[in-house]
């Protein structure tokens, strides 16, 4: 393996600037790393020729003194982002060999700043899942393994390919999306940093929709500063997305290393879930101690409607999904299975095109939106969502940010929760509240469990206050000194 793949995004950009190596050399090293890591199944489509063309163009720009903020940086792109002329399937059979004629705004922003695309990353089908096992291309294998245990583990979901590729040093960073924890939980499971920004901070245009009022794009990176650099390029107002916020994008990296002395950090008492593993509890207490040592004031807060968040999420998200996925009918693009008549064509296309988890959520969503149940379920879930948001508003009157665990466990083995959807959904217990309220949330690797598997701490901030999260995340990163990398077996 080349040492170039071991660089952080920041050090790689510095090396390109100082001409220690070229964008082509850096890209060739990452293309070789991707090629040698087929066993992880992180990439569903590799684009080495396109990557090298983009790297050559980057070198030419740098020679002319026109380098952008990410010029020459090889990145992986989650298969939920539409990439012009490059197959984009949301890891579903129903999209077949779909090649968009347009570019998502987030990826267009990355290419504007000179980034290089290594390929499309594996994910749960239509981003529905917490383990990357619902992908039509098969599960991603977490590069991390337990001590003395070769059992394949999940990298988390839905952005499992993004997290695994960054953890295994196949790319300098990756795009991801988060609807109920799909950036933060995989980051926690793979020892990487992931941030879900404020809803509306990154454009959703050209991102295949799951639940439109919850979906938000963000980066997964090796460390806090790399995540800040990526988010600055990804974010920005977009007139094509009616939910995009017309606000200035700060230099997020400038917040890393800032003093956090005097900040008030809330510890929500409702997050002390029954049956939470002692090592998660211990890590949480350690995080509190680190922030105290940095001069933060710790305050216990109450988010009383937390217990209703998971049920509310699993009504709102499937309802929006059943509406968004109605467009996949075999008529205009993707898979088409002809039947005896129009109705049969619809039925057979959708039956063969959608996986089991997607079908389950469409059925739940259609049920809660149906005439007899709309008020009882969907309307009630929206009221609960409002209360959850109010809880956060009240908490942020007293504190500047919240600290919680990211996930209730370390990475579990593939298939462990396959037959129990409720057990699978419980993986999102600490993360869904953030999506329901539209807040920014970040996961920072902070330690390992008894098996040597990574564990993450979650920071939750006020709307549009990602800067404070980057400052606090930098403090936790510095204190935790999490330098462990997965032992190479692939």
Residue pairs with C-beta under 8 A, 6 or more apart in sequence:
1 33
1 36
1 169
1 488
2 29
2 32
2 33
4 12
4 21
4 25
4 26
4 29
4 30
5 29
5 30
5 33
5 169
5 170
6 169
7 15
7 172
8 172
8 222
8 223
8 225
8 226
9 70
9 73
9 172
9 173
9 221
9 222
9 226
9 229
9 230
10 225
10 226
10 229
10 253
12 26
12 72
12 73
12 172
13 70
13 71
13 72
13 73
13 229
15 21
15 26
16 22
16 23
16 26
16 62
16 67
16 71
16 72
16 73
17 62
17 67
22 55
22 59
22 72
23 55
23 56
23 58
23 59
23 62
23 71
23 72
23 116
24 52
24 55
24 56
24 59
26 55
26 72
26 73
26 74
27 51
27 52
27 54
27 55
27 72
27 74
27 116
27 118
28 52
28 55
30 51
30 74
30 118
30 170
30 171
30 172
31 46
31 48
31 51
31 52
31 74
31 118
33 168
33 169
33 170
34 42
34 43
34 46
34 48
34 118
34 119
34 165
34 170
34 171
35 46
35 48
36 490
37 168
37 170
37 490
38 490
39 141
39 489
39 490
40 140
40 141
40 143
40 164
40 165
40 168
40 170
40 490
41 122
41 137
41 138
41 139
41 140
41 141
41 161
42 76
42 121
42 122
42 140
42 160
42 161
42 164
42 165
42 168
42 170
43 76
43 118
43 119
43 120
43 121
43 122
43 161
43 165
43 170
44 79
44 89
44 91
44 119
44 120
44 121
44 122
44 135
44 137
44 161
45 79
45 86
45 87
45 119
45 120
46 118
46 119
47 86
47 117
47 118
47 119
47 120
48 118
48 119
50 86
50 117
51 74
51 116
51 117
51 118
51 119
54 111
54 115
54 116
54 117
55 72
55 74
55 116
58 67
58 71
58 72
58 114
58 116
59 72
61 67
61 68
61 71
61 114
62 71
62 72
67 114
68 112
68 113
68 114
69 113
69 114
69 229
69 232
69 233
70 110
70 113
70 114
70 115
70 229
70 230
70 233
71 113
71 114
71 115
72 114
72 116
73 114
73 115
73 116
73 172
73 173
74 115
74 116
74 117
74 118
74 171
74 172
75 110
75 115
75 116
75 117
75 118
75 171
75 172
75 173
75 174
75 175
75 230
76 118
76 119
76 120
76 121
76 161
76 162
76 165
76 166
76 170
76 171
76 173
76 174
76 175
77 83
77 107
77 117
77 119
77 120
77 121
77 174
77 175
78 120
78 121
78 123
78 159
78 161
78 162
78 174
78 175
78 176
78 177
79 88
79 89
79 90
79 91
79 120
79 121
79 122
79 123
79 161
80 88
80 90
80 123
80 126
80 127
80 158
80 177
80 207
80 208
81 88
81 104
81 106
81 107
81 175
81 206
81 207
81 208
81 217
82 88
82 100
82 102
82 103
82 104
82 107
82 206
82 207
82 208
83 100
83 103
83 104
83 107
83 117
83 120
84 100
84 101
84 102
84 103
85 99
85 100
85 101
86 99
86 100
86 117
86 120
87 97
87 98
87 99
87 120
88 95
88 98
88 99
88 100
88 120
88 208
89 95
89 96
89 97
89 98
89 136
90 123
90 125
90 126
90 127
90 208
91 122
91 123
91 124
91 125
91 126
91 134
91 135
91 136
91 137
92 125
92 126
92 136
92 353
92 354
92 355
92 358
93 136
93 335
93 352
93 353
93 354
93 355
94 328
94 334
94 335
94 349
94 350
94 353
94 354
95 208
95 328
95 333
95 334
95 335
96 333
96 334
96 335
98 333
98 334
100 206
102 206
103 111
103 206
104 203
104 205
104 206
104 207
105 203
105 205
105 206
105 236
105 238
105 240
105 241
106 175
106 202
106 203
106 206
106 207
106 217
106 234
107 117
107 175
107 206
108 206
109 233
109 234
109 235
109 236
110 175
110 233
110 234
111 117
112 233
113 233
115 233
118 170
118 171
121 159
121 161
121 162
121 165
121 174
122 132
122 135
122 137
122 138
122 140
122 160
122 161
122 164
123 132
123 135
123 157
123 158
123 159
123 160
123 161
123 162
124 130
124 131
124 132
124 133
124 134
124 135
124 157
124 158
124 160
124 182
124 357
125 134
125 135
125 136
125 354
125 355
125 357
125 358
126 208
126 210
126 321
126 325
126 358
127 158
127 159
127 177
127 179
127 182
127 208
127 210
127 215
128 134
128 158
128 210
128 321
128 357
128 358
128 361
129 135
129 157
129 158
129 357
129 424
130 156
130 157
130 158
130 181
130 182
130 185
130 424
130 425
130 427
130 428
131 139
131 154
131 156
131 157
131 160
131 412
131 414
131 417
131 424
131 427
132 139
132 140
132 154
132 155
132 156
132 157
132 158
132 160
132 161
132 186
133 139
133 154
133 157
133 414
133 415
133 418
134 157
134 355
134 356
134 357
134 358
135 160
136 355
139 152
139 154
139 160
139 414
140 154
140 155
140 160
140 161
140 164
141 152
141 153
141 155
141 164
141 414
141 490
142 152
142 153
142 154
142 155
142 156
142 160
142 164
142 167
142 189
142 190
142 411
142 486
143 155
143 164
143 167
143 168
143 190
143 486
143 488
143 489
143 490
144 153
144 167
144 189
144 190
144 191
144 411
144 452
144 453
144 454
144 486
145 151
145 153
145 486
145 487
145 489
146 153
146 451
146 452
146 453
147 451
147 452
149 451
150 489
151 413
151 414
152 413
152 414
153 189
153 411
153 412
153 413
153 414
153 453
154 160
154 189
154 411
154 412
154 413
154 414
155 161
155 163
155 164
155 167
155 186
155 189
155 190
155 411
156 163
156 182
156 185
156 186
156 187
156 188
156 189
156 190
156 407
156 411
156 427
157 182
157 185
157 186
158 177
158 179
158 182
158 186
159 174
159 176
159 177
159 178
159 182
159 183
159 186
159 194
159 220
160 186
161 174
162 174
162 175
162 176
162 183
162 186
162 220
163 174
163 176
163 186
163 187
163 189
163 190
163 192
163 194
163 220
164 186
164 190
165 171
165 174
166 173
166 174
166 190
166 192
166 220
166 221
166 222
167 190
167 191
167 192
167 485
167 486
168 486
168 490
169 485
172 221
172 222
172 226
173 219
173 220
173 221
173 222
173 226
173 227
173 230
174 219
174 220
174 221
175 217
175 218
175 219
175 234
176 182
176 183
176 186
176 194
176 217
176 218
176 219
176 220
177 183
177 207
177 210
177 215
177 216
177 217
177 218
178 184
178 194
178 196
178 215
178 216
178 217
178 218
178 431
178 435
178 441
179 210
179 211
179 214
179 215
179 216
179 317
179 435
180 214
180 313
180 317
180 428
180 431
180 432
180 435
181 406
181 407
181 427
181 428
181 430
181 431
181 432
181 434
181 435
183 194
183 195
183 196
183 218
183 219
183 220
183 443
184 194
184 195
184 196
184 406
184 407
184 431
184 434
184 441
184 442
184 443
184 456
184 458
185 406
185 407
185 427
185 428
185 431
185 443
186 192
186 194
186 220
187 193
187 194
187 220
187 406
187 443
187 445
187 456
188 194
188 406
188 407
188 443
188 445
188 454
188 455
188 456
188 458
189 407
189 410
189 411
189 453
189 454
189 456
190 411
190 454
191 445
191 454
191 482
191 484
191 485
191 486
192 220
192 221
192 222
192 445
193 220
193 221
193 222
193 223
193 224
193 226
193 227
193 442
193 443
193 444
193 445
193 473
193 477
194 218
194 219
194 220
194 221
194 227
194 442
194 443
195 218
195 219
195 227
195 231
195 440
195 441
195 442
195 443
195 466
195 469
195 473
196 216
196 218
196 434
196 435
196 440
196 441
196 442
197 216
197 217
197 218
197 231
197 235
197 440
197 466
198 216
198 245
198 438
198 439
198 440
198 463
198 464
198 465
198 466
199 213
199 214
199 216
199 243
199 435
199 438
199 439
200 216
200 243
200 244
200 245
200 438
201 216
201 231
201 235
201 245
201 247
201 249
201 440
201 464
201 466
202 216
202 217
202 218
202 231
202 234
202 235
202 236
203 217
203 236
203 237
203 238
203 240
203 241
203 244
204 212
204 215
204 216
204 217
204 241
204 243
204 244
205 238
205 240
205 241
205 244
207 215
207 217
209 215
209 320
209 324
210 317
210 320
210 321
210 324
211 316
211 317
211 318
211 319
211 320
211 321
211 324
212 243
212 320
212 324
213 243
213 316
213 320
214 313
214 316
214 317
214 320
214 435
214 436
216 435
217 234
218 231
218 234
219 226
219 227
219 230
219 231
219 234
220 227
221 227
221 229
221 230
223 477
224 256
224 442
224 444
224 470
224 473
224 474
224 477
225 253
225 256
225 474
227 442
227 470
227 473
228 252
228 253
228 255
228 256
228 470
229 252
229 253
231 252
231 466
232 249
232 250
232 251
232 252
232 253
235 249
236 249
237 244
237 245
237 246
237 247
238 244
245 464
247 464
250 466
250 467
252 466
252 467
252 470
253 470
255 466
255 467
255 468
255 470
255 471
255 474
256 470
256 471
256 473
256 474
257 471
257 474
258 471
258 474
259 294
259 295
259 471
260 291
260 294
260 295
260 296
260 471
260 472
260 475
261 294
261 295
261 296
262 295
262 296
262 297
263 291
263 295
263 296
263 297
263 400
263 401
263 468
263 471
263 472
264 296
264 297
264 298
264 299
264 398
264 399
264 400
265 288
265 291
265 296
265 297
265 298
265 299
265 399
265 400
265 401
265 402
265 403
265 472
266 299
266 300
266 301
266 395
266 398
266 399
266 401
266 402
266 403
267 284
267 288
267 298
267 299
267 300
267 301
267 402
267 403
267 404
268 301
268 302
268 303
268 306
268 395
268 402
268 404
269 300
269 301
269 302
270 302
270 303
270 304
270 306
270 307
271 303
271 306
271 404
271 405
271 430
272 281
273 408
273 429
276 405
276 408
277 408
277 409
277 449
279 449
279 450
279 455
280 405
280 408
280 409
280 455
283 405
283 446
283 447
283 455
283 457
284 403
284 404
284 405
284 457
286 446
286 447
287 403
287 446
287 457
287 476
288 298
288 403
290 475
290 476
290 479
290 480
291 298
291 403
291 472
291 475
291 476
292 298
293 479
294 475
294 479
296 472
299 398
299 399
301 395
301 398
301 399
301 402
302 391
302 395
303 388
303 391
303 392
303 395
303 433
304 391
305 384
305 387
305 388
305 391
306 388
306 391
306 433
308 384
308 387
308 388
309 384
309 388
309 429
309 432
309 433
309 436
310 425
310 426
310 428
310 429
310 432
311 381
311 384
312 381
312 384
312 385
312 388
312 436
313 428
313 432
313 435
313 436
314 364
314 425
315 364
315 368
315 377
315 378
315 380
315 381
316 378
316 381
316 382
316 385
316 436
317 361
317 365
318 361
318 362
318 364
318 365
318 368
319 365
319 368
319 369
319 378
319 381
320 365
321 358
321 361
321 362
321 365
322 361
322 362
322 363
322 364
322 365
322 366
322 369
323 365
323 369
325 354
325 358
325 362
328 334
328 349
328 350
328 353
328 354
329 346
329 349
329 350
330 336
330 337
330 345
330 346
330 349
330 350
330 353
334 353
335 349
335 352
335 353
336 345
336 349
337 345
337 348
337 349
337 351
337 352
337 353
338 345
338 348
339 345
339 346
339 347
339 348
354 362
357 421
360 421
367 373
367 377
368 374
368 377
368 378
368 381
369 378
385 436
385 437
388 433
388 436
388 437
389 436
389 437
389 438
392 433
392 437
392 439
392 460
395 402
396 462
400 461
400 462
400 465
400 468
401 459
401 460
401 461
401 462
401 465
401 468
401 469
401 472
402 459
402 460
402 461
403 457
403 458
403 459
403 460
403 472
404 430
404 457
404 458
404 460
405 430
405 455
405 456
405 457
405 458
406 430
406 431
406 443
406 455
406 456
406 457
406 458
407 427
407 430
407 431
407 455
407 456
408 426
408 427
408 429
408 430
409 427
410 448
410 449
410 451
410 453
410 454
410 455
411 453
411 454
417 423
417 424
417 427
418 424
430 458
431 441
431 458
434 440
434 441
434 460
438 463
439 460
439 461
439 462
439 463
440 460
440 461
440 462
440 463
440 464
440 465
440 466
440 469
441 458
441 459
441 460
441 461
441 469
442 458
442 459
442 461
442 466
442 469
442 470
442 473
443 456
443 457
443 458
444 456
444 457
444 459
444 473
444 476
444 477
444 480
445 454
445 455
445 456
445 477
445 480
445 482
446 455
446 456
446 457
446 476
446 480
446 482
447 454
447 455
447 480
447 482
448 454
448 455
448 484
449 455
452 484
454 482
454 484
457 476
459 469
459 472
459 473
459 476
460 469
461 468
461 469
462 468
